[in-house]
C-alpha cells in the first residue's frame, strides 16, 4: 500500500484558490493526497496528476478509478511544457509542486533511499532510468563526489568522505545503504554522530538529488509553469531543503520585479515586467499540530505566487 501523509495539505488547498471549473496540475502526485482534495473542489474542472514513479501512478489509478476529471501522466514534471503540449492544454489555473520524497519511497527498504534500512543502493524515483545511487557511488571520481556532497548536501566533510569512498571501492564496490553509511561514518568526527539528525543525511540527500536530477533545470521549469498560468492563477511549491527553497525564492523574486537591470545603470534597459505577485512574503511552515503527527513536515516550506 502506497502510504504518504501529504504535508501542509490544508494550507496548499487553501492557497490554490481552486475554481470548480478550473484546470489544475499536481506535478508530484505521490499517493494522491493533494490530488484527492483538489478533485473534491472540482465540478467541471480538470486535474492533471504527474509522477515519474510507476508505484505512485498505480496507487492513483487504484484510488481514483475511472474519475474522468483526472488525467494521470507518468513523466518527470521537468518535462512540464511537453506534457501540456501533448494534452493540448495551453493555460492552467493552478499548479502544485511537492519537492519532497514520499514516505512510501523512503519507507520501502528495497528502494534504497534510506540510511535506516540495509538495501541495495538505488534511490531512483523512476526505476526505468539507468543512473542509480550504485553508479554514482561506484563510478564517479573523487572530485565529482566531493562536488555533489558539497553542492547538493552542503556537507562540510565532502572531500574526506569522497576520498574514503574512492579508497574503499578499490577493494570492492559499495553495494548497500548500510555499507555506505559505515564508509561515511568512518571519517566523521565522533561528535557528529551524536548531533541531531542522522550523520549521513546530507550525503544521502546529495546522492538522491544527483540520481533524480532534482535541481537541474528546476529554475526554468518553474518559469515555464508560471508562464502557463492564467491571470490570477496560483503556483504552490513545497520545498524540503535550502537549495530548492533558494531557487524558488530567487525565481519568485525575479518574476515579481519590474526591472532586473544592474543597480549601477541610471535607466532601465531590460524591459522586464513582473508577471507574478508573491503571496507568501515569508514561507508557510507546518503547524505544531502537524509536526506532532508528521515529523517529515519539519523542514517543509510552502511558497505561493499568483499570476498578474
N, C-alpha and C positions, 0 to 999 in steps of 0.2 A: 504493500500500500504506500502510495506517494504522500507522505505526511510533511506538511510545512506550514508553520504559522506565519501568516502574512504580516510583515512589520508595518506599524502605523496604518493599519487598514482604514480606520475611520478618518484619519487626517488626510490620507490620499484621496478617498472618495469625496470628502467634503471639498477639497481643493480642486478637484477636476471639474466641479460645477456641471455635472452631467445633464445634458438636454435629452429628453425622451426620444427625439428623432435624430440625434447626432451620430457621428461616426467616430469611434474611439479605437485606439491601438494600445494593447498591453504588450510591450516589447519583450517581456520576460515572464511568460505565463506561469512557469513553475507548476505548482499543484492547483492553480486556478483560483486561489483565494481572492485576489483582487478582481480577476475577471468575473467571478461569480457575482460580486457586489455591483460591478458595473452593469452586468446584464439585468439585475433586478430593477435598475432605474431606466432601462431602455424599453420603449414601446415599438416604434417603427425604426429605431436606430440600428446600428451595426457595430459589432466589435471584431477587430482583427487581433487574434492572440498568437504571438510568435514565441517560439522557443527552439533552440537547436538540440535540445536533449530529447531523444525519442521517448524516454520514460515519462517526461513531462507531457508531451503531446498525447501519449496513450492515456495518461491519467485524466487529461482534459476531455478526451473523447469519451471516457467512461463517465465522467462527472456531468458533461453537458449533453451527451447523447445526440439526438437529432435537432437540437435547438438551431433554428435557421437564422437566428440573429448573430451567431458567432461563426467566424471563419478561422480555422486553425492552420497555421503555417509553420512547418518545420524548417527553420532557417536561422541564421545569425542576424540579430537586429542591426548589426553594422551594414547589412545589405538593405536597409530600410527603403531607399529610393527605388531599388529594383523590385522589392516586394510590392510596394504600392503600384508601380507601373504594371506589374503582372496581374494585379487585381483591378486595373483600370480605375484606380482611385487617385484623384488629384489633390483633394483637400480633406482634412480631418478636423474634428472639434476638440480632441483631447488625446494626450499621449502620456503613458506611464512607462518609466524605466526603473526597474528594481535591480541594481547592480550587485546585489549580494548573491552568494552561493546558497542554494536551497538547503534546508535542513535535511532533506532526503539525500541529496548528493553527499553531504558531509557524513551523515549517519549510516550510509550504505558502505560498509567497510571495503568491499571489493572495488569500489570506485577510486580508492587511493587518494582521497582528498585530505584525510585527517591524520594527524600525528597521534591520535588516541588509539588507533587500531593498527595491527600488523597486516598489511595488504600489499599487493604489487603496486609499484609506483605507476600511477596512471594520470588522474586529475583531468581527464578530458570531459568537458561538458557535452561535446559531440563525439561519441565513441566511434564514429565512422572516419574521423580525421586521423592522419598519420602521426603527427607530433604528440608525444606523451611526456609525462614527467620523467619516465625512464630515459628517453632520448636526451632530454635537456640535461639531466644529472650525469649521464654517462658519455655524452659526445661533445658537449660544449667545452671549450678550453677554459683555462683558469681565469683569463681576463673577461671572457663573456659571462661566466658565472658570477664573478665579483660585481660586474656592472648590473646584472639582473637583481642580485640580492640588495645592492645599494639603491638602485633606481626604483624598483618595484616594492621592495620590502623595507627600505630605509633602515637596513641592518648595519649597525656600526662595526660589526666584526666581519663584514662581507669578504674582505681579502683573505683573512685567516681561514674562514670556512671554505672558500673556493679552493685554496691551496690544499687543505686537508682532503677535500673530496677528490681532487686530481691525484693526490698521493695514494689514497685508499684504493681507487679503482685501477691502479696499476696491477694489483694482485687479483682483483675480481670486480665485476660490475656491482653497483649498488642497486639491489633489486626490489627492496621493500621499504615501506614507510618507516618502520622502526629501525631498520638498518641505517637509513638516512638520519633519523633522529640521533642515533648513537654516534654517528660520524660528526654531526654538527655539535652536539653537546661535548664531545671530547676536546674541543678547542675553546669552549666558552669559559669565562671565569666562574668560579663556584657560586658567587653571589647572584649571578644572572639566573641561575636555575631555580632560585627561590623567590624571585621577584614575581609580581602579579602577572598572570598570563603565562602561557607555555613558552619556554625558551626558543622553540623552533617555529613559533607562529609566523614571524616575519619571513623566514626562509621559505616556508610552505606557501605563504601568500604570494611571494615573488615568483616562485616556480609556476603556480597556478595561473597567474596573470600572463606569464610568458606563454604557457601551453595554449591558453584560450584566446590570446590576442585581445585581452580585455581593454587595454589602454590605447593600443594602436588604432588610430583613426576615430577615436571617440569624439574628439572635438568636432570634426567635420560631420560626423553622424548626427550630433545634437543640432548643429546648424541646419542640416538637411531636414531634420524633423520640424524645427521651428518654422522653416520656410514652407512646410506643408500645412501649417495650421491656418484655419480660417480666422478672421478677425474675432478677437475675444476668446479664441481657443486657448487651452492651457496645456502646459507640459509640466509633469511632476517627476522629479528624479530623486531616487533614494540611493545614497552612497554609503559605503561602509569603511572606507579608509581615506586618509588625507589626500592621496594622489588623485583619486577620482573626484573628490569634492573640490579640489583646487581647479581642476579642468572645468567642471560645471560652473563654478563661481566665476571663473575668468570669461567663459563664453557668455554667460548671462550679463556680466558687466559690460562686455564689448558690444553686445547686441542691444543693450539698453542705453547706449550712449550715442548722441548725435554726431559728435566729432571725435575721431580717434587719431588726429594728427599729433605729432610730437609737440610737446608744450612750448618748445622754443620757436615754433613757427608763428609769425604775427597774425596770419589769417588762415582760415580753414581751406585746405585744398583736397581733402579726402572725399568730400561729397557723401560722407557716410551718414545715414539716418537711422535712428533707433527703430527696431522692429518689435521690441517687447517691452513690457513693464515688469519689473521684478516684484512679485507678490510677497515673497519672504525676504525681508531685509536681513534677517538672521535666519539660519536654517531651523526648521522644526525638529525637535528631538523627542524621543519616546517619553511618555509619562511614567511616573513612579509605579503606577499600577501595571503598565505593560512590562516594565523592567522586571517586576516580580514574576510575571507569567512567562516571559520570553527573554532570557539573558542575551540572546543574539541581537536584540534590538539596541543594546548598549552603545554601540558605535555608529548607529544609523543617523543620518542627517537627510532631511527632506527639503529640497529647494523647489520653488514653484515660480513659473513665469507665465505671462499672458501676452498673446499676440496683440499688437495695437491695431 
